[in-house]
Amino acid sequence: MFSSNHDSAIDAKGRVSIPAPFRAALGGASFVHVWPAFDGKVCLEAGGDELQDYYRSILAQMQPSNRAREAIAHAVFGRSVQLKMDEPGRIKIPEAMLEAAGIKKEIKFVGAVDRFRIWSPAAYEAYDAQMVALARESMEALDAPFQAALESGAISGGRRVAEDRS
């Protein structure tokens, strides 16, 4: 699982080190798949074979002539590059990808469960503020799953959320 965030920078040879916890989450792979985010975020998406296999399995369930299938296949597979990591875990991200994500020298690696994202620090700050605000607004969405887990015994020691808010 990819979690947390890490600051880094592109070195004089145009390389950047993937954070050690992210390399571990890649399961010892010697490469990583990277593509420009296609959902409106100004960042790069990255992951290993497991993530690529997930996309392949989703696409395999769709009709070959389905336009959504074609668009996702293009966005993930047609725009991705497979980057080889050297021994210390460094990769060289193509210049066009760095430009698409607004990355100059400083880089922010951010975990996103089954993948990680590569951001310019400024773009990430804006995204982070937006997501934290949305998370605050969305807290009630956690109430029902929390209550179900509490009542099933999956978690213990808590009080009902409604009680906490009174």
Secondary structure as GFF3:
##gff-version 3
##sequence-region A 1 166
A	DSSP	beta_strand	5	9	.	.	.	ID=ss1
A	DSSP	beta_strand	16	17	.	.	.	ID=ss2
A	DSSP	alpha_helix	20	25	.	.	.	ID=ss3
A	DSSP	beta_strand	31	36	.	.	.	ID=ss4
A	DSSP	beta_strand	44	47	.	.	.	ID=ss5
A	DSSP	alpha_helix	49	60	.	.	.	ID=ss6
A	DSSP	alpha_helix	67	73	.	.	.	ID=ss7
A	DSSP	pi_helix	74	78	.	.	.	ID=ss8
A	DSSP	beta_strand	81	84	.	.	.	ID=ss9
A	DSSP	beta_strand	90	91	.	.	.	ID=ss10
A	DSSP	alpha_helix	95	100	.	.	.	ID=ss11
A	DSSP	beta_strand	106	111	.	.	.	ID=ss12
A	DSSP	beta_strand	116	119	.	.	.	ID=ss13
A	DSSP	alpha_helix	121	137	.	.	.	ID=ss14
A	DSSP	three_ten_helix	139	142	.	.	.	ID=ss15
A	DSSP	alpha_helix	143	152	.	.	.	ID=ss16
A	DSSP	alpha_helix	161	165	.	.	.	ID=ss17
###
